[in-house]
Amino acid sequence: MTKANLNWVVLGPGAIGGLIAGALLEHGQSVSVLPRKNRTREINWQVTHKQFKADYSAPVITQPLAENTVFIISVKAFDVIQALQRITTLRGFNKAIPIIISHNGMVELPEPLKELNLHPLVTTHGAVRSRNENADLCIQHRGAGRSWLEVDPAVRNQPTDFDPGLVLQQAFPPLTLEQDLSQRRWLKFVINCVINPLTAVHQCANGELLKGSWQAQVYSLVAEAVAVANSQNVSLTTEECYKEVLLVAKETALNHSSMLQDIQQQRRTEINQLTGYLVNTGKTAGVATPTHQQLLNEFQQRYSG
Ligand SMILES: NC(=O)c1ccc[n+]([C@@H]2O[C@H](COP(=O)([O-])OP(=O)(O)OC[C@H]3O[C@@H](n4cnc5c(N)ncnc54)[C@H](OP(=O)(O)O)[C@@H]3O)[C@@H](O)[C@H]2O)c1
């Protein structure tokens, strides 16, 4: 199959963005980077996988945007709106340009941004970004995972090799193309709303949550989050989500959750886009979330005071 001549633009690159951008370069794709500040013409980064290390380099984007541009935005949830607004101001931007967007948590977009050609991506890869002693960007690919990308039904029915979803599927496997990712996004959201704040408040590894003493709280958190999901017409069940939470805690038993890492490194957390969003959505829908509210209070007492 011939490779499509797409022009991928990756924001950052951050941990996940840099991982995907590296995979696209390995696949012979044209990649450029939109950094927060244009200080250089080129961005270099290294990705360390279990078996090997790879060095990558990509130019900073130029304007007007090239034909067949595809954006990849993988930013913290609190940066999503600003990131989207920024790309809409780039010369040559139009609303038909595909934007692959990946973040944890939920974000309510302002109306004009909802009209963009957004394709949510869910991924279970684990990656950590740091700088080495020379201040070079280093991304450690700690956990190989899988991904799901929301695509238009026409792409699934009549795929062409010019489609970003199909190119990404080849470059960054395993990746499944789906028509509607809302259920998968909510499942990940429920899992994150349990594991992230709990491990951040109690400063423990994910596997700690498997202990019997946690189960009443973990189960309540899951049940309340599922009730909110159901109020948004997402059909998840408490039993399936509780099982998933335990599975993720088991499979990542020794890991520190991303929220705990953010706390340890004194970075801003995604608590407002996780527990905050859940509690507010519950309030609007008339679904009580007392266990999440309590956890949010503990989090705020511990880290905002
Ligand atoms: N890392 C993981 O293992 C993982 C796994 C699954 C899901 N997630 C989720 O995926 C999302 C991204 O995570 P991540 O770990 O990849 O984050 P990250 O390493 O912080 O990367 C985000 C990148 O986007 C850049 N950025 C943000 N706003 C920008 C803007 N307006 N213009 C240009 N660049 C901008 C950031 O720049 P600055 O450095 O200047 O802020 C950073 O380079 C989060 O919601 C996270 O929870 C992460």
The ligand as an ORCA input file, in Angstrom:
! r2SCAN-3c Opt
* xyz 0 1
  N       1.600     10.017     29.590
  C       0.815      8.951     29.637
  O       1.273      7.835     29.900
  C      -0.655      9.076     29.339
  C      -1.370      7.915     29.040
  C      -2.727      8.023     28.722
  C      -3.331      9.268     28.736
  N      -2.610     10.380     29.048
  C      -3.302     11.663     29.022
  O      -2.954     12.285     27.778
  C      -2.860     13.700     27.957
  C      -1.449     14.153     27.586
  O      -0.558     13.544     28.505
  P       1.002     13.645     28.349
  O       1.570     12.834     29.463
  O       1.437     13.352     26.952
  O       1.214     15.206     28.672
  P       2.525     16.071     28.541
  O       3.740     15.213     28.545
  O       2.402     17.170     29.532
  O       2.404     16.685     27.064
  C       1.599     17.758     26.693
  C       2.423     18.589     25.711
  O       1.583     19.520     25.064
  C       2.199     20.800     25.137
  N       1.176     21.830     25.040
  C       0.128     22.058     25.872
  N      -0.602     23.101     25.430
  C       0.017     23.539     24.306
  C      -0.233     24.602     23.396
  N      -1.274     25.421     23.555
  N       0.602     24.757     22.352
  C       1.652     23.943     22.175
  N       1.950     22.917     23.007
  C       1.142     22.732     24.059
  C       2.906     20.776     26.478
  O       3.836     21.809     26.555
  P       4.353     22.330     28.012
  O       5.391     21.344     28.423
  O       4.890     23.671     27.717
  O       3.167     22.335     28.937
  C       3.519     19.391     26.420
  O       4.669     19.373     25.592
  C      -3.228     13.952     29.424
  O      -4.593     14.221     29.526
  C      -2.894     12.638     30.096
  O      -3.640     12.429     31.294
  C      -1.278     10.315     29.322
*
